[in-house]
Amino acid sequence: MAESAVPPAGPRRPQRSLLQVPALERRPPERTKASTLDSRVHNRSLVLATLYHEGPRSRSEIARATGLTAPTVSALVADLEEDRLVAHIGPRQDGARIGKPASLVRIEDDAVSLVVLDLSHNDRFSGAVLNLRGEAVERLDMPLGDALGPAAHELVLTLAAELVEAAPRRILGIGVGSPGIIDDTGTIRLAAHLGWTDLPLAAELTARFGIPAYVGNDVNLAALGVLHFRDARTQNLMVISIEHGVGAGLIVGGERVEGEQFAAGELGHVTVDEDGELCMCGRRGCLDLAISAGPLGRRLELAAEERWPALRSEAGRALGTVLAPIISVLNLNEIVLTGPPELVDGEFLDAAREIVRARTLGPVNTSLDIRSLAGDTDLTLLGGACLVLAAELGVF
């Protein structure tokens, strides 16, 4: 049997699941009067977002793009220069323009560091120090072994401390992607995969390191990583991960969809075979058992090699059956599949595409792209960077 037929062996850990659903209530944001400081922060973000997405610009170009006055732009640029977030790069080299060339301003990509952690892997916690463009300056993995609960929690703190120490510049913030249900305060309400309940990880990291910290669901953050760093061509997309269990990250109108109980995207326990195997959630025939890397890999391991294409196709059809109504309801234009390449690519991906197109109307599926980013292990890390960049600089 080829070694690539199944995921590498590792410790058998609980899969992501909704064994319990905490009674959570999403509260609407408070409506408060805007202060002068609020306006300045907003305008500062406008300038940074313009430079981040459009590249070097003159002050007059920034003013036109943002609708701010020239004096306001000049004051904000001076403030950002003092923070070393932007720098002048001299006049534009454009001989076609008449008159004195404008002096350009750009974002300094290496001015600050972002510390990001990915806690989603079965066998390790991963982390990196990134610059403002999501480029890794340092990387670090810590084996997870059999650590659960407090032991796994302590590993997170150790990994974060080592990354903070390794950062070459002032740290703008810490972004963390974790499996489980995570509320808008960065508290992990339930992560059965790691044995955590009501863990206020964001607050704890902020208090320990004196750095703003943000924590989100790993697949939700992977969706942000695709949206902002992997050439997404739409503002409405879904990322499906089959790495351990089945999870989905949903972006609608460029924003994460988390749900009222912060549990949006938990597709793994949708029933696809009423007479199927008994799942750990207590029901039979869940999507987790049909397509996630562990069960699918074990079926391949036990089957003759000539059966592998059929088994992968069967799993892809199960996914396509679940996705078709979601795609129709939300009119999504992009679906990204992640997980082990030897499982996702090929027959699995092809079958999912075929079923979705067979079960949706032409106007829905004509512009639909179902693609693979299998093996891209940076998506959750990049999503953690998105949390920090959005909260601290307002560029997303």
C-alpha positions in Angstrom: 0.0 0.0 0.0 1.4 3.5 -0.9 2.3 5.5 2.1 0.4 8.6 0.7 -2.9 6.7 0.7 -3.8 7.6 4.3 -2.9 10.4 6.6 0.3 9.9 8.7 -0.3 8.0 11.9 -0.6 10.0 15.1 -2.2 9.9 18.5 -5.9 9.1 18.4 -7.6 12.2 19.9 -11.3 13.2 20.1 -12.6 14.8 17.0 -14.1 18.3 16.9 -17.8 17.9 17.8 -20.7 19.4 19.5 -21.0 17.0 22.4 -22.5 19.8 24.4 -23.8 23.2 23.2 -23.4 25.8 25.8 -26.2 28.2 26.3 -24.7 31.3 24.8 -26.3 34.6 23.9 -24.9 36.9 21.3 -25.4 40.4 22.4 -25.8 43.3 19.9 -22.9 45.8 20.0 -23.5 48.9 22.2 -24.5 52.0 20.4 -22.5 54.9 21.8 -21.9 58.5 20.6 -18.8 58.8 18.5 -16.0 60.8 20.1 -13.2 62.8 18.5 -10.8 60.0 19.2 -13.2 57.5 17.5 -13.1 59.7 14.4 -9.4 59.9 14.4 -9.0 56.2 14.8 -11.4 55.6 11.9 -9.6 58.1 9.7 -6.3 56.6 10.5 -7.6 53.2 9.5 -8.8 54.7 6.2 -5.3 55.9 5.4 -3.7 52.6 6.4 -6.2 50.5 4.4 -5.7 52.7 1.3 -1.9 52.2 1.5 -2.2 48.5 2.4 -4.5 47.6 -0.5 -3.5 50.1 -3.2 0.2 50.4 -2.6 2.3 53.6 -2.4 0.3 56.8 -2.8 0.8 60.6 -2.6 -1.0 62.5 0.1 -3.3 64.0 -2.5 -4.1 60.5 -3.8 -4.9 59.3 -0.3 -7.2 62.3 0.2 -9.1 61.5 -3.0 -9.4 57.8 -2.2 -10.6 58.4 1.4 -12.6 61.6 1.1 -10.5 63.2 3.8 -9.2 66.7 3.6 -5.6 67.3 2.7 -4.7 68.8 6.1 -6.2 65.7 7.8 -4.3 63.3 5.6 -1.0 65.2 6.3 -1.6 65.1 10.0 -2.4 61.4 9.9 0.6 60.5 7.8 2.8 62.4 10.2 1.3 60.4 13.1 1.8 57.1 11.2 5.4 58.1 10.4 6.1 58.7 14.1 4.7 55.2 14.8 7.0 53.9 12.0 4.1 52.3 10.2 4.6 54.4 7.0 7.5 55.9 5.3 8.3 58.3 2.5 9.9 56.6 -0.5 10.7 59.7 -2.6 9.0 61.1 -5.8 7.1 59.0 -8.2 9.3 57.9 -11.2 6.8 58.7 -13.9 8.0 60.7 -16.8 4.5 60.9 -18.4 3.3 63.4 -15.7 3.8 67.1 -16.0 5.1 69.2 -13.2 6.9 68.3 -10.0 6.5 64.6 -9.2 4.5 63.8 -6.0 6.3 62.3 -3.0 4.9 58.9 -2.2 4.1 57.2 1.1 4.0 53.5 1.7 3.3 51.1 4.5 6.4 49.6 6.2 5.7 45.9 6.0 8.3 45.0 8.5 7.6 47.8 11.0 5.9 45.6 13.5 5.5 41.9 14.1 2.4 39.7 14.4 2.5 36.6 16.6 0.0 33.9 15.4 -0.8 30.4 16.7 -2.6 27.5 15.1 -4.0 25.0 17.6 -5.9 22.9 15.1 -3.5 20.1 14.4 -3.9 16.7 16.0 -0.2 16.2 16.8 1.2 19.7 17.4 0.6 23.4 18.0 2.1 25.6 15.4 3.1 29.3 15.5 4.8 32.0 13.6 6.0 35.6 13.7 4.7 37.4 10.6 5.1 40.8 9.1 2.2 43.0 8.0 2.0 41.1 4.7 1.7 37.7 6.3 5.2 36.7 5.5 6.9 34.4 8.1 9.9 35.8 9.9 10.1 32.9 12.4 8.2 29.6 12.7 7.9 27.2 15.7 6.1 23.9 16.2 5.5 22.1 19.6 4.6 18.4 19.7 1.2 18.0 21.4 1.6 14.3 22.3 -1.2 13.2 24.6 -1.6 16.6 26.2 -5.2 17.6 27.0 -6.8 20.2 29.3 -4.4 22.1 31.5 -1.3 20.4 29.9 -2.4 21.5 26.4 -3.2 25.0 27.8 0.3 25.3 29.3 1.8 24.3 25.9 -0.1 27.3 24.3 1.4 29.7 26.8 4.9 28.3 26.3 4.6 28.5 22.5 3.3 32.1 22.7 6.1 33.1 25.1 8.8 31.7 22.7 7.3 33.4 19.7 7.0 36.7 21.6 10.7 36.3 22.5 11.6 35.6 18.9 9.8 38.6 17.4 12.3 41.1 15.9 10.0 44.1 16.2 7.4 45.6 18.4 4.4 43.1 18.5 1.2 44.6 17.2 -0.9 41.7 18.5 -1.4 38.0 19.0 -3.9 36.0 16.9 -4.9 32.5 17.7 -6.9 29.9 15.8 -8.4 27.1 18.0 -10.9 24.3 17.3 -14.2 24.6 19.1 -16.8 27.2 20.0 -15.3 30.5 20.7 -17.3 33.6 21.6 -16.6 37.2 20.7 -14.5 37.8 23.8 -12.0 35.2 22.7 -13.1 32.7 25.3 -13.1 29.1 24.2 -16.5 27.9 25.4 -16.0 24.3 24.2 -13.0 22.6 22.5 -13.7 18.9 23.0 -10.7 18.1 20.8 -8.4 19.7 23.5 -10.5 19.1 26.6 -11.2 22.8 27.2 -14.3 24.5 28.5 -14.7 28.2 29.2 -11.1 29.0 28.7 -10.6 32.9 28.5 -7.6 32.5 26.3 -7.6 36.0 24.7 -7.8 37.8 28.0 -5.2 35.5 29.5 -2.7 36.1 26.7 -3.3 39.9 26.9 -2.7 40.0 30.6 0.4 37.8 30.5 2.2 39.5 27.7 0.7 43.0 27.7 -0.2 42.6 24.1 -3.7 42.7 22.5 -4.7 39.1 21.8 -7.6 37.7 19.7 -8.8 34.2 19.4 -11.2 32.7 16.8 -12.3 29.3 15.5 -9.6 27.7 13.4 -11.7 27.1 10.3 -13.3 30.5 10.5 -9.8 32.0 10.5 -8.8 29.7 7.6 -11.6 31.3 5.6 -10.3 34.8 6.5 -6.8 33.6 5.3 -8.3 32.5 2.0 -10.3 35.8 1.6 -7.3 38.1 2.2 -4.2 36.1 1.3 -5.1 33.4 -1.2 -6.5 35.3 -4.2 -10.2 34.9 -3.4 -12.3 36.3 -6.2 -15.5 36.9 -4.2 -16.7 38.3 -0.9 -18.9 35.2 -0.3 -17.1 32.0 0.2 -16.8 28.9 2.4 -13.8 26.9 3.5 -14.3 23.2 4.4 -11.7 21.4 6.4 -11.6 17.6 6.8 -8.3 17.5 8.7 -9.9 16.3 11.9 -13.6 16.1 11.9 -15.4 18.4 9.4 -15.7 22.1 9.9 -16.7 25.0 7.7 -15.7 28.7 7.8 -18.2 31.0 6.1 -17.7 34.5 4.8 -20.7 36.5 3.6 -20.2 40.1 2.3 -16.6 39.9 3.4 -17.5 39.2 7.1 -17.3 36.0 9.1 -20.6 34.3 9.9 -20.4 32.8 13.4 -24.0 32.2 14.4 -26.0 33.1 17.5 -24.2 30.4 19.6 -20.9 31.0 17.8 -21.2 27.5 16.3 -21.8 28.2 12.6 -20.0 25.9 10.3 -20.3 22.7 12.4 -21.2 20.4 9.4 -19.7 17.3 10.9 -22.8 16.0 12.6 -25.2 16.5 9.7 -26.7 13.0 9.0 -25.9 11.7 5.5 -26.6 8.0 6.1 -29.4 7.1 8.5 -28.2 3.5 8.6 -24.6 4.4 8.9 -22.0 3.9 11.7 -22.7 5.1 15.2 -21.0 8.5 15.7 -19.5 9.8 19.0 -22.4 12.4 19.1 -24.8 9.5 19.6 -26.4 9.6 16.1 -25.7 7.4 13.1 -24.2 8.3 9.7 -22.8 11.7 10.4 -20.8 13.6 7.7 -17.7 13.3 10.0 -17.7 9.6 9.6 -18.2 9.8 5.8 -15.5 12.3 4.8 -13.1 13.4 7.7 -9.5 12.3 7.3 -9.4 9.8 10.1 -12.4 7.6 9.2 -11.8 8.0 5.4 -8.2 7.2 5.7 -8.9 4.1 7.8 -11.4 2.9 5.2 -8.8 3.3 2.5 -6.2 1.5 4.6 -8.5 -1.5 4.9 -9.6 -1.6 1.3 -7.8 -3.0 -1.8 -6.0 -0.3 -3.7 -8.3 -0.6 -6.7 -11.2 0.5 -4.4 -9.6 3.7 -3.4 -11.0 5.9 -6.2 -14.5 4.7 -5.5 -14.2 5.3 -1.8 -12.9 8.8 -2.4 -15.7 9.5 -4.8 -18.3 8.3 -2.4 -17.0 10.7 0.3 -17.0 13.6 -2.2 -20.6 12.8 -3.1 -21.6 12.9 0.6 -20.0 16.4 0.9 -21.6 17.6 -2.3 -25.0 16.5 -1.1 -24.6 18.6 2.1 -23.2 21.6 0.4 -25.7 22.0 -2.4 -28.5 23.5 -0.4 -26.1 25.8 1.5 -24.7 27.1 -1.8 -28.2 27.6 -3.1 -29.5 29.5 -0.1 -26.4 31.8 0.1 -25.5 31.9 -3.6 -21.8 31.3 -2.7 -19.3 31.6 -5.6 -16.3 30.0 -4.0 -15.8 26.8 -2.0 -12.3 25.9 -0.8 -11.5 22.4 0.4 -8.6 21.8 2.8 -7.1 18.7 4.4 -4.6 16.0 3.4 -4.0 16.3 -0.4 -4.0 12.6 -0.9 -7.6 12.5 0.2 -9.0 15.9 -1.0 -7.5 16.1 -4.5 -8.7 13.9 -7.4 -11.8 11.8 -7.1 -13.1 13.4 -3.8 -12.9 17.0 -5.3 -14.3 15.9 -8.6 -17.3 14.1 -7.1 -18.2 17.0 -4.8 -18.2 19.3 -7.8 -20.4 17.0 -9.8 -23.0 16.5 -7.1 -23.2 20.3 -6.4 -23.7 21.1 -10.0 -26.3 18.4 -10.5 -28.3 19.6 -7.4 -28.2 23.4 -7.9 -29.7 25.7 -10.6 -27.6 27.0 -13.4 -27.7 30.7 -12.2 -26.3 29.4 -8.9 -23.6 27.1 -10.2 -22.5 28.9 -13.3 -20.1 31.2 -11.4 -19.3 28.6 -8.7 -15.6 27.6 -8.2 -14.9 24.6 -6.0 -11.2 24.4 -5.5 -8.6 22.7 -3.3 -6.0 24.3 -1.0 -5.2 20.9 0.4 -1.9 20.9 2.2 -1.8 24.6 2.7 -1.0 24.7 6.4 -0.7 28.5 6.8 -4.4 29.4 6.3 -5.3 29.5 10.0 -2.1 31.4 10.8 -2.9 33.9 8.2 -6.5 34.2 9.6 -5.0 35.0 13.0 -3.0 37.8 11.3 -6.3 39.0 9.9 -7.8 39.3 13.3 -4.9 41.4 14.5 -4.7 43.6 11.4 -8.5 44.3 11.5 -8.6 45.1 15.2 -5.3 47.1 15.5 -5.0 48.8 12.1 -8.4 48.5 10.6 -7.0 47.4 7.2 -9.7 44.7 6.7 
